[in-house]
Amino acid sequence: MSIYSFTARKANGETVKLSQYEGKPVLIVNTASECGFTPQYAELQSLYEQYKDKGLVVLGFPCNQFGGQEPGTSQDVEAFCSLNYGVTFPIFEKLEVKGSQADPIFEYLTKETGGEIKWNFTKFLVDLAGKPVKQYDSAVKPQEIAPDIEQLLA
């Protein structure tokens, strides 16, 4: 199994097969617009721009489970990210990342990394074969992940 087995819905409602990212490193992030870590959107965009030509894909999944810090609609989130942080990587529909209603993608990511999602902006790095290789807590700045991305691209 890999992330390529899953589909997700973008903020605009379009269904995306994650298999379209096969052969690329993917950074999956649960996000929120009213969080102390929200400025990481700019850092994620910078990381995306730095490595997108080498194949990196960043996927943002808004979540309102932690402190109610993502109250808007999926479309509101996408507009907020674009206007305030210049985000051009895909933003998906709001979903839950833990508990009984957790989206299967996040159930898989946490199971494979042996981690737990404790707050917004938890990040998962997925290798070129679609396997999660590492989980990063909220406080880990996106640029700190660059060496691990470079290792996958080597």
MDAnalysis code that builds the backbone (N, CA, C; Angstrom):
import MDAnalysis as mda
import numpy as np

u = mda.Universe.empty(462, n_residues=154, atom_resindex=np.repeat(np.arange(154), 3), trajectory=True)
u.add_TopologyAttr("name", ["N", "CA", "C"] * 154)
u.add_TopologyAttr("resid", np.arange(1, 155))
u.add_TopologyAttr("resname", ["MET", "SER", "ILE", "TYR", "SER", "PHE", "THR", "ALA", "ARG", "LYS", "ALA", "ASN", "GLY", "GLU", "THR", "VAL", "LYS", "LEU", "SER", "GLN", "TYR", "GLU", "GLY", "LYS", "PRO", "VAL", "LEU", "ILE", "VAL", "ASN", "THR", "ALA", "SER", "GLU", "CYS", "GLY", "PHE", "THR", "PRO", "GLN", "TYR", "ALA", "GLU", "LEU", "GLN", "SER", "LEU", "TYR", "GLU", "GLN", "TYR", "LYS", "ASP", "LYS", "GLY", "LEU", "VAL", "VAL", "LEU", "GLY", "PHE", "PRO", "CYS", "ASN", "GLN", "PHE", "GLY", "GLY", "GLN", "GLU", "PRO", "GLY", "THR", "SER", "GLN", "ASP", "VAL", "GLU", "ALA", "PHE", "CYS", "SER", "LEU", "ASN", "TYR", "GLY", "VAL", "THR", "PHE", "PRO", "ILE", "PHE", "GLU", "LYS", "LEU", "GLU", "VAL", "LYS", "GLY", "SER", "GLN", "ALA", "ASP", "PRO", "ILE", "PHE", "GLU", "TYR", "LEU", "THR", "LYS", "GLU", "THR", "GLY", "GLY", "GLU", "ILE", "LYS", "TRP", "ASN", "PHE", "THR", "LYS", "PHE", "LEU", "VAL", "ASP", "LEU", "ALA", "GLY", "LYS", "PRO", "VAL", "LYS", "GLN", "TYR", "ASP", "SER", "ALA", "VAL", "LYS", "PRO", "GLN", "GLU", "ILE", "ALA", "PRO", "ASP", "ILE", "GLU", "GLN", "LEU", "LEU", "ALA"])
u.atoms.positions = np.array([
    [0.836, -1.184, 0.000],
    [0.000, 0.000, 0.000],
    [0.884, 1.253, 0.000],
    [0.342, 2.343, -0.554],
    [1.033, 3.625, -0.600],
    [-0.024, 4.723, -0.648],
    [0.414, 5.976, -0.651],
    [-0.567, 7.063, -0.773],
    [-1.262, 7.029, -2.126],
    [-0.676, 6.313, -3.070],
    [-1.244, 6.251, -4.412],
    [-2.581, 5.508, -4.451],
    [-2.928, 4.829, -3.362],
    [-4.201, 4.112, -3.274],
    [-5.362, 5.055, -2.962],
    [-5.062, 6.296, -2.602],
    [-6.082, 7.216, -2.101],
    [-6.463, 8.283, -3.125],
    [-7.659, 8.819, -2.908],
    [-8.107, 10.002, -3.635],
    [-8.415, 11.072, -2.594],
    [-8.434, 12.312, -3.031],
    [-8.778, 13.428, -2.152],
    [-9.505, 14.467, -2.988],
    [-10.292, 15.281, -2.310],
    [-11.030, 16.334, -3.015],
    [-10.375, 17.683, -2.750],
    [-10.055, 18.369, -3.841],
    [-9.482, 19.720, -3.724],
    [-10.560, 20.676, -3.204],
    [-10.137, 21.839, -2.777],
    [-11.059, 22.840, -2.238],
    [-12.162, 23.192, -3.237],
    [-11.872, 23.081, -4.532],
    [-12.871, 23.383, -5.562],
    [-13.793, 22.199, -5.856],
    [-13.631, 21.085, -5.124],
    [-14.492, 19.923, -5.284],
    [-13.958, 18.867, -6.240],
    [-12.895, 19.183, -6.971],
    [-12.308, 18.241, -7.925],
    [-11.676, 17.064, -7.176],
    [-11.992, 15.850, -7.616],
    [-11.388, 14.664, -7.026],
    [-10.047, 14.398, -7.690],
    [-9.039, 14.162, -6.854],
    [-7.681, 13.942, -7.327],
    [-7.219, 12.556, -6.876],
    [-6.695, 11.788, -7.807],
    [-6.052, 10.518, -7.461],
    [-4.626, 10.844, -7.051],
    [-4.239, 10.435, -5.848],
    [-2.883, 10.741, -5.400],
    [-1.843, 9.977, -6.221],
    [-2.286, 9.013, -7.007],
    [-1.365, 8.298, -7.893],
    [-0.765, 9.228, -8.948],
    [-1.371, 10.395, -9.156],
    [-0.809, 11.349, -10.126],
    [0.533, 11.900, -9.645],
    [0.852, 11.699, -8.364],
    [2.121, 12.182, -7.821],
    [3.177, 11.081, -7.752],
    [2.896, 9.962, -8.389],
    [3.830, 8.834, -8.372],
    [5.204, 9.263, -8.878],
    [6.251, 8.811, -8.184],
    [7.611, 9.115, -8.574],
    [8.109, 10.470, -8.093],
    [7.311, 11.133, -7.240],
    [7.696, 12.447, -6.727],
    [7.678, 12.419, -5.199],
    [8.568, 13.184, -4.564],
    [8.447, 13.324, -3.118],
    [7.240, 14.212, -2.815],
    [6.490, 13.850, -1.784],
    [5.280, 14.587, -1.431],
    [5.367, 14.988, 0.040],
    [5.024, 16.234, 0.327],
    [4.932, 16.707, 1.698],
    [3.455, 17.005, 1.959],
    [2.855, 16.233, 2.861],
    [1.443, 16.375, 3.201],
    [1.357, 17.073, 4.558],
    [0.518, 18.110, 4.633],
    [0.445, 18.940, 5.837],
    [-1.011, 19.173, 6.217],
    [-1.336, 18.975, 7.521],
    [-2.653, 19.408, 7.986],
    [-2.513, 20.860, 8.417],
    [-3.354, 21.724, 7.875],
    [-3.182, 23.166, 8.023],
    [-4.369, 23.812, 8.734],
    [-4.188, 25.067, 9.136],
    [-5.243, 25.883, 9.726],
    [-4.884, 27.354, 9.535],
    [-5.883, 28.164, 9.274],
    [-5.662, 29.574, 8.934],
    [-5.572, 30.514, 10.137],
    [-5.981, 30.059, 11.309],
    [-5.982, 30.939, 12.478],
    [-5.130, 30.358, 13.601],
    [-4.004, 29.798, 13.241],
    [-3.117, 29.100, 14.165],
    [-1.814, 29.891, 14.311],
    [-1.142, 29.710, 15.415],
    [0.162, 30.337, 15.595],
    [1.178, 29.874, 14.561],
    [0.929, 28.702, 13.967],
    [1.832, 28.165, 12.950],
    [1.419, 28.542, 11.525],
    [0.333, 29.309, 11.374],
    [-0.166, 29.680, 10.047],
    [0.904, 30.328, 9.162],
    [1.834, 31.135, 9.704],
    [2.883, 31.690, 8.838],
    [3.719, 30.617, 8.124],
    [3.604, 29.366, 8.556],
    [4.315, 28.301, 7.847],
    [3.807, 28.128, 6.418],
    [2.621, 28.654, 6.100],
    [2.164, 28.619, 4.708],
    [3.218, 29.258, 3.801],
    [3.762, 30.395, 4.222],
    [4.784, 31.079, 3.408],
    [6.030, 30.217, 3.288],
    [6.414, 29.572, 4.382],
    [7.597, 28.710, 4.373],
    [7.366, 27.467, 3.508],
    [6.151, 26.921, 3.570],
    [5.823, 25.761, 2.726],
    [5.860, 26.152, 1.252],
    [5.340, 27.344, 0.940],
    [5.373, 27.830, -0.440],
    [6.814, 28.010, -0.907],
    [7.654, 28.550, -0.041],
    [9.068, 28.745, -0.376],
    [9.754, 27.404, -0.636],
    [9.476, 26.430, 0.208],
    [10.046, 25.091, 0.034],
    [9.554, 24.477, -1.276],
    [8.272, 24.644, -1.550],
    [7.684, 24.146, -2.791],
    [8.379, 24.777, -4.003],
    [8.546, 26.085, -3.974],
    [9.196, 26.776, -5.095],
    [10.640, 26.325, -5.260],
    [11.302, 26.075, -4.144],
    [12.702, 25.655, -4.175],
    [12.875, 24.296, -4.854],
    [11.926, 23.381, -4.661],
    [12.096, 22.002, -5.129],
    [11.061, 21.516, -6.153],
    [10.106, 22.342, -6.523],
    [9.052, 21.851, -7.427],
    [9.604, 21.418, -8.780],
    [10.624, 22.103, -9.279],
    [11.193, 21.723, -10.573],
    [11.918, 20.382, -10.509],
    [12.252, 19.949, -9.292],
    [12.865, 18.631, -9.101],
    [11.811, 17.581, -8.752],
    [10.547, 18.016, -8.662],
    [9.457, 17.075, -8.461],
    [8.665, 17.198, -7.170],
    [9.132, 17.990, -6.203],
    [8.422, 18.068, -4.926],
    [6.987, 18.547, -5.106],
    [6.089, 17.879, -4.390],
    [4.694, 18.278, -4.338],
    [4.363, 18.540, -2.876],
    [3.704, 19.667, -2.596],
    [3.205, 19.979, -1.261],
    [1.686, 19.947, -1.342],
    [1.054, 19.250, -0.404],
    [-0.403, 19.147, -0.375],
    [-0.904, 19.638, 0.972],
    [-1.771, 20.651, 0.961],
    [-2.327, 21.203, 2.187],
    [-3.728, 20.681, 2.437],
    [-3.942, 20.147, 3.635],
    [-5.241, 19.613, 4.034],
    [-5.742, 20.383, 5.255],
    [-6.632, 21.355, 5.061],
    [-7.163, 22.119, 6.185],
    [-7.937, 21.225, 7.160],
    [-7.809, 21.573, 8.443],
    [-8.450, 20.801, 9.501],
    [-8.897, 21.752, 10.606],
    [-10.094, 21.541, 11.137],
    [-10.638, 22.403, 12.189],
    [-10.675, 21.687, 13.540],
    [-9.938, 20.587, 13.686],
    [-9.998, 19.781, 14.905],
    [-9.223, 20.348, 16.082],
    [-8.306, 21.243, 15.841],
    [-7.430, 21.723, 16.904],
    [-7.735, 23.186, 17.211],
    [-8.466, 23.409, 18.275],
    [-8.774, 24.772, 18.699],
    [-9.717, 25.523, 17.774],
    [-10.423, 24.826, 16.874],
    [-11.349, 25.496, 15.960],
    [-10.666, 26.559, 15.116],
    [-9.414, 26.296, 14.728],
    [-8.601, 27.308, 14.055],
    [-8.727, 27.304, 12.533],
    [-9.694, 26.553, 12.018],
    [-9.980, 26.574, 10.574],
    [-11.497, 26.624, 10.390],
    [-12.109, 27.774, 10.747],
    [-13.575, 27.842, 10.748],
    [-14.226, 28.017, 9.371],
    [-13.502, 28.510, 8.398],
    [-14.098, 28.818, 7.098],
    [-14.355, 27.585, 6.241],
    [-14.907, 27.830, 5.066],
    [-15.124, 26.756, 4.099],
    [-13.798, 26.422, 3.423],
    [-13.767, 25.328, 2.723],
    [-12.562, 24.945, 1.983],
    [-12.178, 26.022, 0.975],
    [-13.179, 26.618, 0.331],
    [-12.916, 27.676, -0.641],
    [-12.347, 28.922, 0.052],
    [-12.856, 29.234, 1.262],
    [-12.316, 30.361, 2.037],
    [-10.837, 30.131, 2.335],
    [-10.515, 28.906, 2.719],
    [-9.131, 28.562, 3.062],
    [-8.230, 28.748, 1.851],
    [-8.663, 28.228, 0.719],
    [-7.857, 28.340, -0.502],
    [-7.610, 29.799, -0.861],
    [-8.646, 30.626, -0.776],
    [-8.501, 32.054, -1.088],
    [-7.570, 32.730, -0.079],
    [-7.726, 32.414, 1.200],
    [-6.872, 32.969, 2.251],
    [-5.405, 32.653, 1.980],
    [-5.124, 31.404, 1.653],
    [-3.743, 30.965, 1.404],
    [-3.135, 31.685, 0.208],
    [-3.904, 31.819, -0.836],
    [-3.429, 32.479, -2.049],
    [-3.188, 33.969, -1.808],
    [-4.162, 34.637, -1.202],
    [-4.067, 36.091, -0.998],
    [-3.016, 36.478, 0.031],
    [-2.938, 35.743, 1.128],
    [-2.068, 36.142, 2.234],
    [-0.669, 35.551, 2.177],
    [-0.527, 34.391, 1.520],
    [0.773, 33.722, 1.534],
    [1.271, 33.328, 0.146],
    [0.525, 33.683, -0.906],
    [0.956, 33.379, -2.264],
    [1.025, 31.897, -2.569],
    [0.215, 31.105, -1.863],
    [0.253, 29.649, -2.021],
    [-0.226, 29.237, -3.405],
    [0.595, 28.413, -4.064],
    [0.220, 27.870, -5.376],
    [0.133, 26.343, -5.348],
    [0.552, 25.724, -4.237],
    [0.408, 24.270, -4.145],
    [-1.048, 23.934, -3.824],
    [-1.485, 22.702, -4.107],
    [-2.893, 22.347, -3.931],
    [-3.365, 22.402, -2.475],
    [-4.553, 22.989, -2.305],
    [-5.259, 22.994, -1.027],
    [-6.502, 22.130, -1.217],
    [-6.699, 21.213, -0.291],
    [-7.797, 20.256, -0.391],
    [-8.962, 20.654, 0.509],
    [-10.030, 19.871, 0.453],
    [-11.184, 20.125, 1.301],
    [-10.825, 19.894, 2.762],
    [-11.509, 20.608, 3.631],
    [-11.321, 20.409, 5.061],
    [-11.674, 18.973, 5.417],
    [-10.896, 18.436, 6.347],
    [-11.145, 17.069, 6.787],
    [-10.665, 16.900, 8.217],
    [-10.915, 15.736, 8.776],
    [-10.413, 15.418, 10.105],
    [-9.190, 14.536, 9.952],
    [-8.224, 14.724, 10.841],
    [-6.954, 14.021, 10.721],
    [-6.712, 13.003, 11.832],
    [-7.601, 12.988, 12.841],
    [-7.460, 12.008, 13.914],
    [-8.838, 11.688, 14.480],
    [-8.903, 10.583, 15.208],
    [-10.173, 10.195, 15.802],
    [-11.011, 9.329, 14.885],
    [-12.241, 9.091, 15.299],
    [-13.109, 8.149, 14.582],
    [-13.508, 8.638, 13.196],
    [-13.448, 9.948, 12.959],
    [-13.804, 10.504, 11.646],
    [-12.584, 10.873, 10.806],
    [-11.407, 10.408, 11.225],
    [-10.180, 10.751, 10.500],
    [-10.239, 10.268, 9.057],
    [-9.759, 11.099, 8.160],
    [-9.680, 10.720, 6.759],
    [-8.711, 9.545, 6.618],
    [-9.035, 8.580, 5.752],
    [-8.162, 7.415, 5.571],
    [-6.720, 7.763, 5.214],
    [-6.489, 8.857, 4.511],
    [-5.111, 9.249, 4.169],
    [-4.307, 9.486, 5.449],
    [-4.912, 10.202, 6.391],
    [-4.196, 10.516, 7.626],
    [-4.113, 9.313, 8.562],
    [-5.102, 8.434, 8.509],
    [-4.988, 7.177, 9.264],
    [-3.773, 6.392, 8.765],
    [-3.626, 6.330, 7.449],
    [-2.507, 5.619, 6.842],
    [-1.169, 6.282, 7.200],
    [-1.092, 7.596, 7.061],
    [0.157, 8.309, 7.340],
    [0.616, 8.103, 8.782],
    [-0.297, 8.219, 9.730],
    [0.097, 8.067, 11.134],
    [0.447, 6.621, 11.456],
    [-0.276, 5.694, 10.857],
    [0.035, 4.274, 11.095],
    [1.433, 3.946, 10.576],
    [1.747, 4.411, 9.377],
    [3.030, 4.083, 8.747],
    [4.225, 4.757, 9.426],
    [4.012, 5.947, 9.985],
    [5.111, 6.647, 10.635],
    [5.160, 6.376, 12.135],
    [4.118, 5.719, 12.647],
    [4.064, 5.434, 14.076],
    [3.858, 6.683, 14.909],
    [3.395, 7.731, 14.272],
    [3.228, 9.001, 14.961],
    [1.798, 9.287, 15.355],
    [1.614, 10.481, 15.862],
    [0.306, 10.966, 16.270],
    [0.239, 12.425, 15.867],
    [-0.915, 12.858, 15.407],
    [-1.090, 14.265, 15.058],
    [-1.591, 14.969, 16.311],
    [-0.753, 15.881, 16.812],
    [-1.081, 16.572, 18.051],
    [-1.618, 17.974, 17.811],
    [-1.349, 18.553, 16.633],
    [-1.766, 19.931, 16.372],
    [-1.693, 20.211, 14.879],
    [-2.114, 21.415, 14.520],
    [-2.050, 21.876, 13.131],
    [-0.598, 21.916, 12.642],
    [-0.440, 21.802, 11.357],
    [0.849, 21.874, 10.677],
    [1.779, 20.711, 11.033],
    [1.189, 19.540, 11.291],
    [1.968, 18.312, 11.339],
    [2.242, 17.965, 9.878],
    [3.471, 17.547, 9.606],
    [3.896, 17.314, 8.224],
    [4.354, 15.873, 8.049],
    [4.055, 15.316, 6.872],
    [4.464, 13.954, 6.532],
    [5.218, 13.991, 5.213],
    [6.426, 13.449, 5.219],
    [7.210, 13.349, 3.988],
    [7.029, 11.948, 3.420],
    [6.681, 11.905, 2.140],
    [6.401, 10.654, 1.445],
    [7.436, 10.484, 0.342],
    [7.995, 9.274, 0.224],
    [9.050, 9.049, -0.771],
    [8.482, 8.861, -2.175],
    [9.369, 8.628, -3.124],
    [8.983, 8.525, -4.528],
    [8.144, 7.293, -4.845],
    [8.123, 6.340, -3.915],
    [7.288, 5.148, -4.084],
    [5.938, 5.291, -3.377],
    [5.696, 6.475, -2.804],
    [4.420, 6.719, -2.139],
    [4.357, 6.265, -0.698],
    [5.508, 5.948, -0.119],
    [5.580, 5.469, 1.268],
    [5.950, 6.618, 2.211],
    [5.182, 6.800, 3.289],
    [5.542, 7.812, 4.280],
    [6.862, 7.435, 4.941],
    [7.802, 8.372, 4.990],
    [9.110, 8.083, 5.569],
    [9.367, 8.825, 6.875],
    [8.672, 9.951, 7.085],
    [8.932, 10.697, 8.307],
    [7.771, 11.635, 8.607],
    [7.518, 11.796, 9.905],
    [6.523, 12.752, 10.378],
    [7.250, 13.849, 11.144],
    [6.796, 15.082, 10.959],
    [7.393, 16.243, 11.626],
    [6.310, 16.961, 12.421],
    [6.597, 17.304, 13.656],
    [5.649, 18.029, 14.479],
    [5.480, 19.458, 13.985],
    [4.465, 20.110, 14.511],
    [4.112, 21.473, 14.116],
    [5.269, 22.457, 14.202],
    [6.077, 22.348, 15.246],
    [7.150, 23.320, 15.477],
    [8.307, 23.194, 14.491],
    [8.383, 22.081, 13.757],
    [9.446, 21.911, 12.771],
    [9.158, 22.823, 11.585],
    [10.072, 23.721, 11.320],
    [9.898, 24.667, 10.207],
    [10.098, 23.926, 8.882],
    [9.291, 24.269, 7.880],
    [9.420, 23.587, 6.585],
    [10.847, 23.543, 6.045],
    [11.609, 24.609, 6.206],
    [12.972, 24.622, 5.660],
    [13.859, 23.569, 6.330],
    [13.528, 23.177, 7.565],
    [14.293, 22.151, 8.261],
    [14.113, 20.772, 7.620],
    [13.097, 20.642, 6.781],
    [12.804, 19.373, 6.104],
    [13.621, 19.254, 4.812],
    [14.181, 20.366, 4.350],
    [14.917, 20.404, 3.076],
    [15.973, 19.305, 2.953],
    [16.803, 19.038, 3.978],
    [17.801, 17.969, 3.821],
    [17.173, 16.599, 3.554],
    [16.025, 16.328, 4.169],
    [15.355, 15.048, 3.931],
    [14.773, 14.978, 2.522],
    [14.290, 16.104, 2.023],
    [13.782, 16.173, 0.648],
    [14.943, 15.937, -0.327],
    [16.064, 16.584, -0.065],
    [17.218, 16.426, -0.937],
    [17.697, 14.982, -0.975],
    [17.618, 14.296, 0.170],
    [18.005, 12.888, 0.230],
    [17.098, 12.044, -0.671],
    [15.802, 12.355, -0.662],
    [14.866, 11.612, -1.525],
    [15.122, 11.894, -2.997],
    [15.557, 13.103, -3.300],
    [15.807, 13.479, -4.693],
    [17.155, 13.001, -5.220],
    [18.034, 12.595, -4.310],
    [19.388, 12.178, -4.725],
    [19.362, 10.887, -5.526],
])
